[in-house]
Amino acid sequence: MNSFQLLVCVTASFCGLLFGYEVGVMNVVNTMDAFNIYFGLNKWDGSSVNEYDWRSGMINSAFLLGSVLGALVATYFGEKYGRRNSIIVGACIFIIGIFLEAFSPANYLFISFGRIVAGIAIGLNSVIAPTYISEVAPAKYRGTLSSCYQLMTTFGIVIAAAINSIIWYKTNFKPEEQLDNMEWKLALLMQLIPGIGLAVLMFFLPKSPRWLCSKDRDEEAAEVLAKLNATSSSESLVQEELKAIQEDVAATRAAGSSSVSELFSSVVRRRTFITFLMQLFQQWTGINQIMYYQSQVYERMGFTKFTSTCVLPIINNLVNFVSTFPGMWGIEKLGRKTLLVIGAIMMAVFHLGVFICSTQTQKEQDNPAIKVANSWKIAAVICIFCFVFSFAWTWGPVPWVYQAEVFPLRVRVKGSAVGSLSNYFNNWILTFLGPYLMTHWKKYTFLLFAVCCFIAWAYSQFYVIESKGLNLEEMDAKMSGKA
C-alpha cells in the first residue's frame, strides 16, 4: 500500500470524523447555560423550565431524523453521481446545516431543522464513504481501511470533547459573569473546519474505479487504478484489477434489479431479521444515552460541573477511541458472533454496576444533607468507562461489518439499508427519550439497559449465525437451514 492510497482512504474517512464530532459537540453544548437559556430550556437561575422538556430531546434527536433521510437517498446519489461527488455534496450539505444551527433564531424548531440538514449529510456519507474506501483500497488492506470510518468516528468524538471543553471553560466557567451566546455558536461553528476540509480535499481525489466501470468508462478506471498503484495503466497489476472489477460489474448487472419482497424470501429473510435486530440491539445497549448525555449523567452522580463537562467526557471518549483497535483485530480473529456474545454479557454486568453505585449516589441527590462517599461515585464512573470499552470493541463495529457481508448480491444494498434504517431510527428514539429517562427513571435507566443487553446476549447466542470465513454459497446454506 502506497502513501497515495492511504491518503485517499484516510481523507474519505473524515466523513466519520464529522459524525463523531457532531455527537461529541452536543454533549458539551447541552451543558452550556447560554444555549439552554437562549432556547428557553432553562431559566436564569439554572432550573429547568419543566421537569422534563421534550424540546431538548427534539433538538438532539433531529440530527438522526436527517440521517435516516440521508441514508435513504444515498444509493441513488452514489450510483448516479458517483461516490466521490456524492461525498462532496454531502460535505456541502453539512456546511449549510452547521450554519443553520449556529445562527438559528431563539426557537427549538429552527435549530432542529438545521440539525436535520446536517444529519442528511451524515446519513448520506455514512453509506457512501465506506463504499468508496472499499472500492479504492488495496484488496489486502480493504478490511482494515474500511474500519477507518468507525475509527475516525470515535476520534471525532474525542476531538469534539477536548475542543469544546476548552470553549466551555473559557466562556462559561464563571456563572456570575454575563452569559455569551458566542460560546455555543463557536462550538457548533468549529465543525466547519473538518466539513470544508473534506469538501476541498475530495476534489483532488480520484473517482471510484468500480463506479467508472459501471458507467462503461473503463479507460478512466484504468487511469485511476494506475494512479492508485503508482504505475502505468498498461502494467499487468492494473489490468488484472481492472478485469476483476469488470467481472464484478458484469455479475451485478446479471443479477438484475430486486424487490423489497425478496428480503423476506425463505433464503434471505433470516438475514434480514438478524440485521434489523442487531442494529436495534446496538442502540438499546444504551451507548448513545452515554455519548449524548454523559455530562448530565456525571453531574447527577454528584460530580462538579467542571469535572462532568471537561474531565470525565474526555477520558470516556478516549476509552471509546482506543477500544476500537482491539475490535478491528477481534472481528477477524474471534468472529462476529463471539464478539456479540462477549460484548452483551460484559455490558449487562457493567450496567448493573452503574445501577448499584447510582443507588448510593442518588441518595445525595434526593437529600443534600446525606453525603455519599466518593468511592461510590468513582465506582459508577469506572463502570461507565468499562461499559463503553465493552461496546466499542464488540457491538460497535460488528453490526456494520455483518450487514455488509451476509446478503446475496441481488439484495445487498437493500438489506444493508434495512440495518442502517433500524440503527438510525432506534438511535433517534433513545436520543429523544434521553432527557426523560434521566429525569424520571434516573438510576433505573441503567437497569433497563442491563435487561436489554441480556436480551441481546440471548439473541446473539441462539439466533445469530457466524459469518466469518463463509463464502456466499455456504452463507445461503446456513441461513436457510440447509447446513
N, C-alpha and C positions, 0 to 999 in steps of 0.2 A: 504494500500500500504506500503510495507516494504522498507527498505533502499536499498536493492539489486535491486529491481525493478526500483526504482528511479535512481540508478546509471547506470543501463543498458540503460534506456531511455535518460538520460542526455548525456551519452557518445556517443550514436548514433546521438544525436542532434548536436554534434560537426561538422558533415557534413555541417550543416547550417552555423556554425561559419566560416568554410573555404570559403564558398560562400561570406558571408558578408565581411570577411577580404579582399578577392580579390577585391571586389567592392571598399571598403574604401581605400585600399593602392594605387590604381591607381589615385584616386583624388589628393593625395599628390604628387605622383611620377610625374604626369603631370605638376606640378609646379616647379619641380627641374631643374635648369638651366643645370646641368651636363648631366642629362638624355636627355633633348631636343637637346643639342649641340652634344652629342655622336651619336645620331641617325639622325643628320642633320635636325632637325625640327626647330631649331633656330640658329641665328648667334651669335658670341661672344658679339656683342653689345646688345643682348637681343631681337632684332627684328626677326620676323618670316621670314623664307626663302621665303615663298609665303604668300600672303594674306590669303589663305586657303590651308593648306597642308593636303591632304586626307590621308597621311600616319599616321597622328595622330589618325584619326578615325579608320583606319585599325588596328593599334596596340591595341586600346581599345576594339574594337568590335570583334577581333579574338577569344577572350575568349568565346564569346557567340556562335560563329560557332561551337566551340568544344562542348559546352553544348548541342547543337542540336544533334550532333553525339552521345554523351553520353546517352542522353535520348532515342535515337532510339534503342540502344543495351541493355538498362537497363533491359527490361523484359526478354530477353534471358539469360543474366548473372544471374539475380535474381532467375529464375526458374531452371536453370541448375546447378549453383554452390552454390546457397543459398544466403540469404540476408546478413548474417554476412561476409562470404568470399568475396562477391561482394563489400561490403564496404571497406574491407581491400585492395582489388585490386584497388579500386578507390583511396584510400589514397596513395598507392604506385605510381599510375599514376600521381597523383597530385604532389608528391615529385619530380618526374622526370621532370614534366613541369616547376616547380619553378626553378630547376637547369638550365634548358634550357633558361629560361627568364633571370636569373641573370648573366649568363656567355655567353650571346649572343654576337656575333661579331657586329660591328657597322653597322648593316643593319636591316631595319624595318621588312624584311621578316623572319629573324631568330627569333627575339623576338615574332613576330606574331605567328610563328609556336609553340614556347614554350607556348604561351597563349592558343593556340588551344588544346595542350596536357593537360594543366591544366583544361581547360574547359570541356574536355571529362570526366575527373574525377568528376567534379561538376555536370554535367548533369546526369551521372550515379548514383551518390549518392543522388541527389535531388529526384530521383524516388524511390530508394531502401530504404533510411533511414526512411522516413515516414512510408513506408510499414512495415519495421522491427519493428519500435516503436509500431505501431498499433497491431502487432502480439504478442508482449511480454508484453504490458501494461495491467493492470487490466481493465476489461470492464468498471468499474465505473469511471475510470480516463482517459480512452482512448482518449477522445476528447481534454482534457487539455494537456496531454502529447504529443499528436500528434502536438499540436500547438507549442511545444518547438522548433521544427525545424525553424519555422518562427521567433520565439523569439531569437534564437541563431544567426540567420542571421543578425538581426538588432544589436545584441550585438557585432557581429564580425565587423560590420561597425564602431561602437563606438571605439572598441579596436584599430582597424587599424588607425583611425583618431588620436587617442591620441598618440600611439607609434610613428607613422611616422611623426607627427608634431614635436615631440621631436627630431627625427633624422634630419628633415629639419632644425630646429632651430640651432642645434649644428653644422651642416656641411655647411649650405647654407645661413645663416642669414647675413653674411658679404660678399657681392658680390665682394669686391675688392680683396679678397684672392683667391688663386688658387682653381679652382673647382676640386672636387674629385669624381670620378665615384663610389667610395665606398658608397656614400650616397644612391643612388637609388638601388645599388646592395644589400646593407644591408636591405633596406626597403622591397625588394622582398624576400630576404632570411629569414626574420623573419617569413614568412609563414610556414617554415619548422617545426617550433616548434609545432603548432597545428596539422600539417599534420602527422609528425612522432608520436606524441602523440596518435592521432586517430588510426593509423595503429597498434601500440603496444597494446593499451588498448583493442581494439576489439578482439585480440587473446584470451583474458581472459573472454570474454562474451559468453553466450550460443548461439547456433543456434536457428533459429526461429522454435517453435514447430509446426506451421502450415506447414512450408516447409518440416520438417521431416515427418509429417503425409502424405504429398503429395507424398513422396518418399517411403511410406509404412514402415517407421522406427518409428512405434508407441511407442516402448519401450523407445527409446531415447527421444521421445517427452514427454513421461510421466516423465522421469527423469528431463528434463528441466523445466517442469511445477512445479515439486516438489521443485526444487531449487529456482524458482522464487517466490514460495509461502512459502518458508522456512518450508517445511513439507516433509512427505514421499510420495512416489508415490502411496501408497495404500490408502491414505486419500480420502474421498468422494469428497472434493473440487477439487482435482487433477483429479479424474476420471470423474467428471462432465464436467470440462473444456476440457478434452481430448475427451470426447464423442461429445461435441459441435463442436470441431474442425474437428473431423472425419466426422460428418454430413455435415459440410460446404464443406469439400474437396469432399465428395461424390456428393454434389449438383453441385459443379463446374465441376466435371467430367461428370455428367449427362448433363450439359448444352452443353458440347462439344465445339469444336473449332468454331470460327466465321470468317466471311469475312468482309473486309472493306466496302463492299456494304451495309451491314446491318446497318451501321451508317447513311445511307440515306433512310432507310425504313420509312414508314408512322408513325410508333410508336416511332422511335428513332431520326429521322432527326432534329426535333426541338431542342432536347438536344444537338445534335452535333453543330448546328449553334449558339445556346446560348453560349455554352462553348467556341467555337472558337472566337466569337466576344467579350466575356467577357475578355479573356486573351489579345485580341488585344487592347481593350479599356484600359485595365490596363496599358499597356505600353504607349499608346498615351495620357495618362493623363500628361505625361512629367516627371514622377518621376525619371527616370534614367538620364534625362538631368541635374537634380539637383544633384543626388548622384554621378555621374561620373565626372561632370564638375563644381561643386559648387564653388570651389576656384576661377576658372576663372570668374564665374558669379559675385562673390562678388568683385573681383578686377576690373572688368569692371564697377561696380557701383561706384567706387571711393575709396574703402577701401584699406588700405596698404596691402602689400603682407603678412606681419606677421599676421594681422587680418584675411585676406582672407584664409590663409593656416592653421593657428593654432587655432584661436579662434572660428570663426563662424562655421566651419565644425563640430567641436566637439559639440558645442551647438545644431546644427541642427541634428546631429546623435543621440544625447541623446533624443531629442524630438521624433525622429523616433522610438527609442527603447522603451521609456516609453509609447508611444501611442499604442503600440502593446497590452498592457494589457486590455484597455477598449474594444479592438476588440475581444479579447478572451471571454469577458463577453457578448458583444453585439450580437455576431453571433448566440447565442442560445436564448437570451432574446428578441431581437428585430427582428431577422430573416435576411436571406441573402439579399432578395430584398430590404428591408427597409434600410439596411446599404449602399447598392449600390446607391440608390436614394439620400439619405442624403449626402453621400460622394461626388457624382458627382456635386451636387449643391454647396457644400462648396468649392470644388477645383476650379470650374469655377469662383466663386466670388474672391477667393484669387489670381488666375492667373490674373484676371482683375486688382486687386490691385497692383500686381507687375508691370503690363504693365503701369499703370497710373504713378506710382512712378518712373519707369525707364525712362519714357518720360522726367522727370526732370533731373535725374542723367546723362542721355546720353548727355545732353547739355554741361556738363563739359567735357565729353569725346571727343565730337566733337570740342569744343573750350575751351582749358585750361584756357583762360582768364576769362571765366564765372565760378564763384564759386557757387555751388549749396548748399543750406542749408543741414546740416547733418540730419535734420528731415526727408527729403525725402529718404535718404539712409537707415536710421533706419527703416522707414515705409516699404520700399521694403523688407528688411530682415525679418521683422516681418511677412509680408505676405507670404514669402517663408516658414518660420517656421510653420505658420498656414496651409499652403498647405500640408506640409509633415505630420503634425498631421492628417489632413483630410484624407489623403491617408492611413496612417499606420493602422488606426482602421477600415477602410471600404474596399476599393479596394485592400489593401494589402493582407489580409487573405482570403477574400470571394471567389475569383475565384478558389483557390486551394481546398477549402473545397467543393465548389459546384460541381466541375468536378469529385470529388472522390465519390459523393453520388447519382448522378442523373441517371447514366447509368445502364441498366439491367446487370445482372451478365455475360451474354454471351459476351458482348462487352465492359465491364467496363474498361479493360486495354487499348483497342484501343481508346475508347472515351476519356480517360484521356490523352492518348498520343497526340490526336489532340489538346487538350488545351495546353499541355506543349510545343508542337512544335510552336503553334501560339504565345505563350509567348516569347520563345527564339528568334524566327525569327523576330518579331516586335521589340524586345529589341535590336537585332543586327542592324536593320535598323536605329533606332534612335541613338544608340551609335555611329554608323559610321557617321551619319549626324550631330552629336553634334557640332563638331568644325565649320562646315559650317554654321549651324544655328546661332551660336554665332557671327560669323564674318560678315555674310551678312544680316541676319534677325534681329539680336540684340533684341530690345525690342519687336518686333513683334512675336518673338518666343513664348512669354507668351500669346499673343493674339491667336496664333494658338492653343496652348494647352487649352486655355479657351473655344474655339469653340469645340474642341474635347471632353472636359468634358461636354459641353451642349448636344452634340450628345449622349454621354454616358448616360446622365440622361434620355433622350428620350427613348433610348434603354432599360434602366432598368425599367422605368415606364410602358412602353407599350408592352414589348416583354418578359422580364424575368418572369419566373414562380417561386413563392416561394416554396422552398423545405423543409423548416423546419417542422419537425414533420410528414412528409408524409412517409408511407411505400411504397414498390415497386409497389404494385397494384394501390394505389392512385396516385403515380407518373406517371405510364403508362397512367392512365385515363386523368389526367390533361394535360400531354404533347401531347397526341394525340387528344385533344379537345373533349373528351367524358365526361368531368366533369366540 
